[in-house]
Amino acid sequence: MGTEDIQKRIKEVLDTVLIPMGSCERHGNPYTPLGLDGLVSGAVVERTARKTEVLHTPLMPFGYAPEHFGRVDEGFRVFEEAAMIV
C-alpha cells in the first residue's frame, strides 16, 4: 500500500491504526529469542489488522522493564571481563 492509498483511506474511512510494541529483553532461558515480546506483539497486530481491515504500523521495539537493568557498573564490568578474555 503506497502513501497515496494510505492518505485516501485515512480521509475516507479510517479511524483506527494499530501499533505493535514490544521490548527487547532477555527472558533467562536459552530457547526464547531476544525480542520475543515484539515478535508476538507484531504477529497479533498483523492478524488483527487483517481480520478487521484496519492499518497497522511497523513494530515499535521498546518497552520499560527495570528488572532487567542490572546493577550499577555491571555492564562495564562485563565488558572489561570480555576484553581480558580476548
C-alpha positions in Angstrom: 0.0 0.0 0.0 1.5 3.3 -1.1 1.4 6.7 0.6 -1.4 7.9 -1.6 -3.5 4.8 -0.8 -2.9 5.3 2.9 -3.8 9.0 2.8 -7.0 8.2 0.9 -8.0 5.5 3.3 -7.4 7.8 6.3 -9.5 10.6 4.8 -12.4 8.3 3.8 -12.9 5.6 6.4 -10.0 5.1 8.8 -10.3 5.9 12.5 -8.0 3.2 13.9 -4.4 2.3 13.4 -2.8 -0.5 15.4 0.7 0.0 16.7 2.6 -3.1 17.9 5.0 -2.6 20.7 7.4 -4.9 22.5 10.6 -4.6 24.4 13.8 -6.2 23.5 14.8 -8.1 26.7 16.3 -11.3 27.9 14.0 -13.9 29.4 16.5 -16.1 31.1 16.3 -19.2 29.1 18.2 -20.5 26.1 15.2 -21.3 23.9 13.3 -18.0 23.5 14.7 -15.4 21.2 15.8 -11.9 22.1 12.9 -9.6 21.2 10.2 -12.3 21.7 7.8 -9.7 23.1 8.0 -7.7 19.8 7.6 -10.9 17.7 4.4 -11.9 19.5 3.0 -8.3 19.5 3.7 -7.9 15.8 2.1 -11.2 14.9 -1.1 -10.4 16.9 -1.4 -6.9 15.4 -0.9 -8.2 11.9 -3.6 -10.8 12.2 -6.0 -8.4 14.0 -5.4 -5.7 11.3 -6.0 -8.3 8.5 -9.3 -9.6 10.1 -10.6 -6.1 11.0 -9.4 -4.4 7.8 -7.5 -1.6 9.7 -4.0 -0.4 9.1 -1.0 -1.1 11.3 2.4 0.4 11.7 5.8 -1.5 11.9 6.9 -2.7 15.3 8.0 -0.1 17.9 10.7 -2.1 19.6 10.9 -0.6 23.0 9.5 -1.1 26.5 10.2 -0.5 30.1 11.4 -3.4 32.2 13.5 -2.1 35.2 14.0 -5.7 36.5 16.4 -6.2 33.6 18.6 -3.1 34.2 21.2 -4.9 36.3 23.4 -3.3 38.9 25.3 -0.1 38.6 28.6 -0.6 36.6 27.5 -4.2 35.8 27.7 -3.6 32.0 31.1 -2.1 32.2 32.5 -4.9 34.4 31.2 -7.5 31.9 32.9 -5.5 29.1 36.2 -5.5 31.0 36.0 -9.2 31.7 35.3 -9.9 28.0 38.2 -7.7 27.0 40.5 -9.7 29.3 39.5 -13.0 27.7 40.3 -11.6 24.2 
